[in-house]
Amino acid sequence: MPATVYLDHAATTPMVPAAVEALTKHLLEVGNPSSLHASGRHARRVVEESRETIAQALGCRPGEVVFTSGGTEADNLAVKGVYWSRREADPRRVRVLASAAEHHAVLDPLHWLAETEDAEVELLPVDDRGVLDLDALSASIARDPESVALVSVMWANNEVGSLQPVEEVVARAAAHGIPVHTDAVQAIGAVPVDFARSGVDALTLTGHKVGGPYGVGALVVRREVQVTSLVHGGGQERDIRSGTLDTPAIAGFAAAVELAVKQQAEHADRVAALRDELVRGVLAVVPDAVLNGDPVHRLPGNAHFSFPGCEGDSLLMLLDARGIECSTGSACSAGVPQASHVLLAMGRGEEEARSSLRFSLGHTSTAADVAALVEAIGPCVERARAARP
């Protein structure tokens, strides 16, 4: 088997040594953070120190950090929990506004709210770079501001890497007292993120995207924002998210967030240089490939291409056979590939939306990884085109 070239850091990135050390340090310790005895108090101290570490890194108050099992739960908690609370306070608030290019961890809860909770979900258009149409947002709010329960716009798109105008979204929503949630899962550690400065009311992050453990994340939510719980039980996490806290995972999560934010500028410069070399190399070998997303305002480690005449899934498997791991922009349901909803929202046709691959770089990426891809991409594209009916 060839050595693996891992170019799927946007899906998950390897744990950093600091997170492994913090996690394993507490694995053999006993103590429920909710217990009152000494072991419980020790576990609680680890949790609260981790909360403080994350708060300092993200520019928020410790009490605003609500630990969850990851980004999907945090997105569900924000979208459903804020919607329920806002509607309970004023039954007119039934509209939820979001970009059409959101992650399914936001889109699927919105569809669920529409189907079961009588929410009126409006998916706002994005331009051909995948960036939210701010005029459409303003027009939607202005139509009936009192009926809007929530706006949700991701900080950075997980597929094409485009950065969204979050602060401008906040400015337009705040003028009418509308809370804003942002899924910042892809942004933490890649671009500067400051919760307080951004003005958002709720922000999602997760451990395994920043070099931390799987299965742990957080919703940063302002104290002033009411959030109805999804899970009821012991009343942990401000009674927003009940459940025994995973002390070792939280310690590893905090270590990873702290390091990712501390090294963000240096990391962004390094992976952006690799990304630019990757883009140049791919376009030199496959001149008709199309780089998707905003060419400037994008995640530093993201390169998302459409390859005309190829099925993205086939091209992915051809690269995988050569030991190069990346991601297709399409979602797969019951084994049937479907076109990327992000590219469709950007105005691309069905065929182009099925022809795309995402290459994402991270802290372990090297120039040799880029060179391996550039060497392999030409023959793989040729084979994918030849195999297509």
Sequence and secondary structure as in RCSB ss.txt:
>XXXX:A:sequence
MPATVYLDHAATTPMVPAAVEALTKHLLEVGNPSSLHASGRHARRVVEESRETIAQALGCRPGEVVFTSGGTEAD
NLAVKGVYWSRREADPRRVRVLASAAEHHAVLDPLHWLAETEDAEVELLPVDDRGVLDLDALSASIARDPESVAL
VSVMWANNEVGSLQPVEEVVARAAAHGIPVHTDAVQAIGAVPVDFARSGVDALTLTGHKVGGPYGVGALVVRREV
QVTSLVHGGGQERDIRSGTLDTPAIAGFAAAVELAVKQQAEHADRVAALRDELVRGVLAVVPDAVLNGDPVHRLP
GNAHFSFPGCEGDSLLMLLDARGIECSTGSACSAGVPQASHVLLAMGRGEEEARSSLRFSLGHTSTAADVAALVE
AIGPCVERARAARP
>XXXX:A:secstr
    EE BTTT     HHHHHHHHHHHT    TT  SHHHHHHHHHHHHHHHHHHHHHTS GGGEEEESSHHHHH
HHHHHHHHHHHHHH TT  EEEEETT  HHHHHHHHHHHHHS  EEEEE B TTS B HHHHHHHHHH GGGEEE
EE  SB TTT BB  HHHHHHHHHTTT  EEEE TTTTTTS   HHHHT SEEEEEGGGTT  TT EEEEE TTS
    SS SS TTTTTS S   HHHHHHHHHHHHHHHHTHHHHHHHHHHHHHHHHHHHHHHSTT EEES SSSB T
TEEEEE TT  HHHHHHHHHHTTEE EESSEEETTEEE  HHHHHTT  HHHHTSEEEEE  TT  HHHHHHHHH
HHHHHHHHHHHH  
